[in-house]
Amino acid sequence: MTATRTPSDPAAGRTVRRRGDRVFAGSAKGAGILILVILAGVAAFLVAEALPAVTAPGEDIPGGEGLGAYIGPLLFGTLLAAVIALLVATPLAVAIALFIAYYAPRRLAQGLGYVVDLLAAIPSIVYGFWGIYWLAPRLVPFYEWLERNLGFVPFFAGPTSATGRTMLTAGLVLAVMILPIISAISREVFLQVPALHREAALALGATRWEMIRMAVLPYGRSGVIGGAMLGLGRALGETMAIALVLSVSGGITVNLISSGNPSTIAANVALEFPESSGVDVNTLIASGLALFVITFAVNMLARWIVNRRADFSGAN
Amino acid sequence: MSQTSTTPAPATGQAPAPIGQQRGHLPRWAPWASFAGAAVLVVLLDLAFGLNIALYVLYTVVLGTVGVYALTRLVEGARKATDRLVTCLVVSAFGLAMVPLVSLVYEVVARGIERLDGEFFGYSLVGVVGEGGGAYHAIMGTLVVTALTALISVPIGLLTAIYLVEYGRGRLKQAITFLVDVMTGIPSIVAGLFAYALFALFFGPGVRLGIMGAVALSVLMIPVVVRSAEEVLKLVPNELREASYALGVPKWRTIVKVVVPTAIAGLGTGVTLAVARVIGETAPLLVTLGIVNGTNFDPFDGRMATLPVYAYYQLTQPGVPPQFAIDRAWTAALVLIMLVMGLNVVARLISRFFAPKTGR
């Protein structure tokens, strides 16, 4: 990374006067700055279009109780679905990353990695189709079992949704969707564990699991956390799968298996936007702005964690 | 990298056994035998109670794992038993992750094959009620919008990557690198709302144009192009640049004639994957393009149909005899998956056949 800069420095000093060089360097730099402008523009235009909803009287907002009361339940639903997805996906993704990095036969490992990455390539709307038609009906017996045996836990109070299109189903679909990103980043970090650490553990008589626990996991911890947070960012903003899978009734509830669920910000925008006009549109854009701020913060934190780890890695 | 999966077994088998506590060895086939035994047991259970396939597999895996753990613990000791247990868990986790992939592909192919015919590719939905009709207009719309997106994103993305690798230094480079990373995480629906907000300021509320969709998708595609192009340009050996400078070639010609051609395979792969990433996006197009039944080739004039949005509306608003529209929705999903997978395969082929040999 730093190596590319060294030889170009003297060259740049001498040749910068040429017109071709100046034009080319300028346009390259301009493109870079344009990206910053776009990012700032996303925030600025969302704020500009959200303002009418912020200043509008409470009765004009859908629901009639003001912006906060409108976005609150949506925010709750967004966080709930994302947390379920994260709780399910993280352990699974770490196990898959370990499998590909240290358990799978060497010759198959790369191919298996591609197969997991394929999960990331499938469009989210197709996950929605799959969630409605394949996953949800198959989960209904499981939910009935949960209601019978664990009904005293508020999460599984029921009554069980007959279609299976519940918050838990939505969370599971999200979990499948964020699995590849968490496992890809974890895998990358696990493979960077210095061979000396691993071999030292094995030489001291550690079993493979002990080697992983003592050498691989401590080294890869921040990478796994960063990957999980990137997954969280993805889960918070996921739209179409939730819009299709979740059956929405509004309100706040922690009941995960009934047919009445809070919607999520992104899914709500997708469902309502095409039919909206006037201040409703501004309200939806305001909720989108809230989502943008949250995902931006989560992603920044995640990138910061991942990058900080890169600074300490054995590679440099 | 040294391979760890095979070496530890003999090494750890003998080393840690303390004096006076000599442990035996399980034969290599013992774990498999445990799972086979579990399968037989579950078949017997099946005869008694009747199980579905999911429970069948679940019980087999659970019983087999317990069997392996118990056997190893008895014969080889607790540490080896934990090791085997984790191996079983890790392999089952991978197996579990394959369930959605396999079931999803099977489901989409099985349901989508119904309408995968000439009419689907040759006709739009103009005047179609119930049976028949196709997605010609939606496929064309997707191609137009995606091409426009690539036209916007690829130059910006490539130039930015060139700036980051060849010119950038200091704060600006750091800021761009970091924000491009963060930008990859922007929710797609927010990109759509941004495009809407941008155009609504100039054209008034309720505007729907093809170009809006392209702008929204560009917000999602640019960071992907930058990231992949940056990785590839960094791989170009410095000796090539130095040799070019030594011959008196200006820096910009070095980049255009030496660096970029050397990396062209990787750049092609990156751009193809970025296209694959945006071609299936639904949410931003839902809020910027809307849907129509007729064919519209002009991205600057009114609504356009696109394949993902078409699939969404066919499924959620199927009309009176719903089955025909739902069949069309599944076929659209199948075509979408084939497009994405096809682009992924093309990307791998590009990198395999055109890549220069690197040290890895």
Interface residues (C-beta under 8 A of the other chain):
Chain A: M1 A3 T4 R5 T6 P7 S8 A11 A12 T15 R18 G20 D21 V23 F24 A25 S27 A28 K29 G30 A31 G32 I33 L34 I35 L36 I38 L39 G41 V42 F45 L46 A48 E49 P91 L92 A95 I96 L98 F99 I100 Y102 Y103 A104 P105 R106 L112 V115 V116 L118 L119 A121 I122 P123 S124 I125 V126 Y127 F129 W130 Y133 W134 L135 R138 V176 L179 S183 L191 A195 R198 E199 L202 A203 G205 A206 T207 R208 W209 E210 M211 I212 L230 G233 R234 L236 G237 E238 T239 M240 A243 L244 A266 V269 A270 F273 P274 S277 G278 V281 L284 I285 G288 L291 F292 T295 F296 V298 N299 M300 A302 R303 N307
Chain B: M1 S2 Q3 T4 S5 T7 P8 A11 T12 A15 P16 A54 R79 K80 T82 D83 L85 V86 T87 L89 V90 V91 A93 F94 L96 A97 M98 P100 L101 S103 L104 E107 V108 R111 P155 I156 G157 L159 T160 I162 Y163 L164 V165 E166 Y167 G168 R169 L172 K173 A175 I176 F178 L179 V180 D181 V182 M183 T184 G185 I186 P187 S188 I189 V190 A191 L193 F194 Y196 A197 L198 A200 L201 P205 G206 V219 I222 P223 V226 K234 N238 R241 E242 Y245 P250 K251 W252 R253 I255 V256 A276 R277 I279 G280 E281 T282 A283 L286 V287 G290 P308 A311 Y312 L315 T316 A329 W330 A333 L336 I337 V340 M341 N344
